[in-house]
Amino acid sequence: MSKAGGETVSVKRIWDEGEHNAFCGFVRHEGRWWCTFREATGHVSEDGALRVIVSDDGERWRSTALIALEGSDLRDPKLEVTPDGTLMLLAGDNRLAEGEFNRSMTWFSADGEAWHGPFIVADDGLWLWRVTWHRGVAWGVGYGVQGGLLARLYRSRCGMRFERIEPDIYTEDYPNETRILFLEDDTALCLLRMDGEGATGKLGRAAPPYTDWRWRDLGVKIGGPEMLRLPDGRFVACVRLYDEPVRTSLMWLDVEQATLTEFLTLPSGGDTSYAGMVWHEGLLWVAYYSSHEEKTCIYLAKVQLD
């Protein structure tokens, strides 16, 4: 589906070597494209490992690292670039042994080949799903996967240790994955996935020190939320939509009206979404995963926006 707003310039499958390739992180750093994702035998399996690949042009890709931990299913890796230019990898550590808690971990690399870590961050039983660096500080929201239904804000100046910000920013129903962005006046926006029957996404807003959040309902169920602000001030989100057919779509986010408007469906279906987005030289680059072809693979789309 394509509505006024943009059109796909190209879509390329960039990785399919694992049996199940999913959950993307995506950045541009020092003139190259970096993508990370989970490789495993299935969407839910005990052998999740973190693959990191790199490309000079977005066409030809090579692997630089495969990170695995014995006894862990590593999931949902994300890439960020720290203020000093280091690559930062964040992922969930799904502990497999009975009685152990899920954890969040970070790794760091100067070249994408050798990774230093892991560092255990946030609280046990909470999933620090993604972070955003703003004015030298990494901000992220952890959601409760064990022992509580909550969303908790964290911050860090190094990415190796995170402190919680009290009180928790959401404590009702089933808060889940998030993406935080900051405006020029330091106002924080948070796009929040909600789970549960009939649950729809939320848009949160808070001013410093980010202890008092106002939430508005977006009216649509979303998964794997990612968003960025374009140079012209508009906000674009990439999410999984659950109404049939399930798909990965680009949507305009109106932060004043708290609405999401779909304008472009990427080639996708089934097990899909969890994108990373980068704006580069007038094009929106979107790395995501999908199972609409013979197996679950990683794709890279270039989109021209109106």
FENWO-V565577 format. One record per residue. N is the residue number from 1. SS is DSSP state (hx for helix, st for strand, lp for the rest). Layout:
n = <N;N>
ss = <SS;SS>
This chain:
n = <1;2;3;4;5;6;7;8;9;10;11;12;13;14;15;16;17;18;19;20;21;22;23;24;25;26;27;28;29;30;31;32;33;34;35;36;37;38;39;40;41;42;43;44;45;46;47;48;49;50;51;52;53;54;55;56;57;58;59;60;61;62;63;64;65;66;67;68;69;70;71;72;73;74;75;76;77;78;79;80;81;82;83;84;85;86;87;88;89;90;91;92;93;94;95;96;97;98;99;100;101;102;103;104;105;106;107;108;109;110;111;112;113;114;115;116;117;118;119;120;121;122;123;124;125;126;127;128;129;130;131;132;133;134;135;136;137;138;139;140;141;142;143;144;145;146;147;148;149;150;151;152;153;154;155;156;157;158;159;160;161;162;163;164;165;166;167;168;169;170;171;172;173;174;175;176;177;178;179;180;181;182;183;184;185;186;187;188;189;190;191;192;193;194;195;196;197;198;199;200;201;202;203;204;205;206;207;208;209;210;211;212;213;214;215;216;217;218;219;220;221;222;223;224;225;226;227;228;229;230;231;232;233;234;235;236;237;238;239;240;241;242;243;244;245;246;247;248;249;250;251;252;253;254;255;256;257;258;259;260;261;262;263;264;265;266;267;268;269;270;271;272;273;274;275;276;277;278;279;280;281;282;283;284;285;286;287;288;289;290;291;292;293;294;295;296;297;298;299;300;301;302;303;304;305;306>
ss = <lp;st;lp;lp;lp;st;st;st;st;st;st;st;st;st;st;lp;lp;lp;lp;st;st;st;st;st;st;st;st;st;st;lp;lp;st;st;st;st;st;st;st;st;st;lp;lp;lp;lp;lp;lp;lp;lp;st;st;st;st;st;st;st;lp;lp;lp;lp;lp;lp;st;st;st;st;st;st;lp;lp;lp;lp;st;st;st;st;st;st;st;st;st;st;lp;lp;lp;lp;lp;st;st;st;st;st;st;st;st;st;lp;lp;lp;lp;lp;lp;lp;st;st;st;st;st;st;st;lp;lp;lp;lp;lp;lp;st;st;st;st;st;st;lp;lp;lp;lp;st;st;st;st;st;st;st;st;st;lp;lp;st;st;st;st;st;st;st;st;lp;lp;lp;lp;lp;lp;st;st;st;st;st;st;lp;lp;lp;lp;lp;lp;st;st;st;st;st;st;st;st;lp;lp;lp;st;st;st;st;st;st;st;st;st;lp;lp;lp;lp;lp;st;st;st;st;st;st;st;st;lp;lp;lp;lp;lp;lp;st;st;st;st;st;lp;lp;lp;lp;lp;lp;lp;st;st;st;st;lp;lp;lp;lp;st;st;st;st;st;st;st;st;lp;lp;lp;lp;lp;st;st;st;st;st;st;st;lp;lp;lp;lp;lp;st;st;st;st;st;st;st;st;lp;lp;lp;lp;st;st;st;st;st;st;st;lp;lp;lp;lp;lp;lp;lp;st;st;st;st;st;st;st;st;lp;lp;st;st;st;st;st;st;st;st;lp;lp;lp;lp;lp;lp;st;st;st;st;st;st;st;st;st;lp>
